[in-house]
Amino acid sequence: MTQKLKYERPHIKKLESEMPTKFGAKTNFKPVKDIDGVPIDFLVKDYGSPLFVISEKTLRETFRSARKAFETRYPRVQFAWSYKTNYHGAVCRAYHQEGSWAEVVSGFEYEKALRNGVPGDKIIFNGPDKTEADLEKAIAHGSLIHIDHSEEFYTIVSLCDRMKEKPRVAIRVNMDTNVYPMWDRFGFNYENGQAQDILNKIMRSGKMDLVGLHCHIGTFMFSANAYGIAASKLANLAMSLKRKYNHSIRYIDLGGGFASQNTLKGSFLPGIDSNPGFDEYAEAISTALLNSELPSDNLPLLILETGRALIDDAGYLISSVIANKRTSTGKRITVLDVGVNSLFTSFWYDHKIIPAQDFTKHAEETTLYGPLCMNIDVIREHISLPLLNKGEKVVIHQVGAYNMTQWMQFITLRPAIVMVGLDGKSYLIRQAEEIDNVIGPERIPEHLSQFDL
Ligand SMILES: *Cc1c(COP(=O)(O)O)cnc(C)c1O
């Protein structure tokens, strides 16, 4: 008797072939030798490698195209720069010069916005962890406090009594926008009535000025339509406040989360071909608001807290080659001087990486590793690149969002950040760290101060 064969589901597997022909792939791209006219070699000579570079030109142009997409479709638009996306002073101030308010998610970021000179009433305070002291400060400065949970509501109630102030508040709403998994851990849920419930509490307390409704439905959202759904749901809440309390809110804030043009790992098409652009998001949001029951003669201000889609393209990371080697099976490895501790987003994106000098005609499938003594330190798993010699440079593209705030100090020091200005000059906006930045805050207990080896 023959045994029944085991069934195995068919599956499609990526072929790990190294070269399309025995001559390898052609290098059909050009080197990137400068950023806005400033040669990469000069930048490295002046500021070292690795080096983050921000293009002020791209930053401002991207901002203006986003603003135009919304302002041509909806009459009242306000951007608020998401500090956590990149909170270096020069970056924030460029957005503030463009007219952006500040959007912060912690006491630290709140203080940073104040020190950047943002007027208190132009700071939006989000996030689940606002301490009583943070809230007191925000109330005293007349900021826009976006309530995340009931505990926060009750803390504000007690501060109102103590401070004899009527703070300006909004609530954060989470909701089903047909995108899963749903982000339902922040704020109050729309579908199950939590949002309506807290709105009733705020209105009945009479202690706060309910000025807005906020949501932040996710990040790197591929669906522009999800924003249309979110805008409709917030408009419905606004209308129910109008009907029930004859109360008009002043703004609807749709948060951030627009996809940048980066390419997510595993996606079939490059991000620039597949991700929605500002026009698509703006169309979905403004159509939903204009088609809602909101009165056309008293439309609320539309606030956007866009982060990554505004700054990703403006950020570059220059890195130098440390060494080349081969894996046990012969695949080329190139080791760079920058690791995943500085380039957090390499876990999600296939960053575009281009050599910064002339190269030969033939490319080869390469893995780009960082310098950390850790197996996870992979900058690009598979990339077709020409041979890069020790000391040669690459330019990693679209790194402006999150890397310069989520970077970790691990076995080495964080690199400098330079801004290339509209005048074509380079400006140091954050020094490379020094060892004193790390050991300065350390304290040694007396009994560990001496040893004898
Ligand atoms: C992080 C965050 C943003 C910015 O999100 P992006 O995905 O970078 O656009 C905006 N609003 C809130 C509340 C956030 O937490």
The ligand as a Tripos MOL2 file, in Angstrom:
@<TRIPOS>MOLECULE
LIG
   15    15     1     0     0
SMALL
NO_CHARGES

@<TRIPOS>ATOM
      1 C1          2.9840   61.5800   14.2580 C.3       1 LIG1
      2 C2          1.7900   62.4260   14.1880 C.ar      1 LIG1
      3 C3          1.5920   63.2750   13.0750 C.ar      1 LIG1
      4 C4          2.4660   63.2370   11.8540 C.3       1 LIG1
      5 O1          2.2810   62.0140   11.1820 O.3       1 LIG1
      6 P1          2.9550   61.7170    9.7450 P.3       1 LIG1
      7 O2          2.6160   60.2690    9.5150 O.co2     1 LIG1
      8 O3          4.4170   61.9470    9.8900 O.co2     1 LIG1
      9 O4          2.3300   62.6190    8.7670 O.co2     1 LIG1
     10 C5          0.4960   64.1120   13.1220 C.ar      1 LIG1
     11 N1         -0.3590   64.1290   14.1670 N.ar      1 LIG1
     12 C6         -0.1930   63.3190   15.2400 C.ar      1 LIG1
     13 C7         -1.1630   63.3830   16.3580 C.3       1 LIG1
     14 C8          0.8770   62.4420   15.2800 C.ar      1 LIG1
     15 O5          1.0210   61.6300   16.3350 O.3       1 LIG1
@<TRIPOS>BOND
     1     1     2 1
     2     2     3 ar
     3     2    14 ar
     4     3     4 1
     5     3    10 ar
     6     4     5 1
     7     5     6 1
     8     6     7 2
     9     6     8 1
    10     6     9 1
    11    10    11 ar
    12    11    12 ar
    13    12    13 1
    14    12    14 ar
    15    14    15 1
@<TRIPOS>SUBSTRUCTURE
     1 LIG1         1 GROUP 0 **** ****
